[in-house]
């Protein structure tokens, strides 16, 4: 059950900021001038692409199996 909750919280931590980011972009589109809206959208697009790409380029740690008889 501990692993399930850990995965659930990691998924929530990954998805929750996306909704807030969308609210920020929509709010900017409704309240700012057109030039500022495009600048905001370009900045968001840049970070949306660059952060996952940089995460893929990091060295991956491989999970090691636990010694026999040991649990999390």
N, C-alpha and C positions, 0 to 999 in steps of 0.2 A: 504493500500500500504506500510505503514511503517513496518508492520510485515513481509510482503513479502521480502522487501529489507534486513531486519535484518536476516531472514532465509537464504537468498541468500549469504550474506557476511559471515555468520557462516559456511555455507557449503564450501565456497571458502577457508576460513581460515583452514578448516579441510583437504581439499584435496590438496591444493597447496604445502605444505611441503612434501607430499609423492612423488611428481614428482622430487623435488630437491634432496630428499634422494636417489631416484633411480639413478639420474645422478651421485651423489657422489659415489655410489657403483659401477656403470659401469665404471666410470673414474678410480677408484681404481683398478678394475680388469684389465684395459688396461695398467696401468702405474706402478703398484707395483709388487713386487715379490709374488709368490704363497702363502707363509706363511702369509704375511701381508694382502693379499686378504681374506683369510679364517678368520683371526682375525677381519677384518673390517666387514665381513658378519655376524660373530657370535655376535659382539657387536650390530649391527643393528637389528638382529633377537631378541636379548635379550630385547632391548628397545621397539621394536615393540610389543612384547608380554606383557612386564611388565607395560607399561603406560596405556593401556586400562584396564588391570586387576585392577590396582590401582584405576582407575576412577570408576569402577563398585563397588568397595568396599567402596567408600565414601558414607556418608549418603545422601540420595536423598531429595532435597527440593521439596515439593509438591506445585504446582501452586495454589494459592488461587483465587477464582473468584472475579472479581471487584464488588464493590458495584453498585447497580442498578443506571443507569444513568451516570456512570463514564466510560470514554474510555481511551485508552492508550495515 
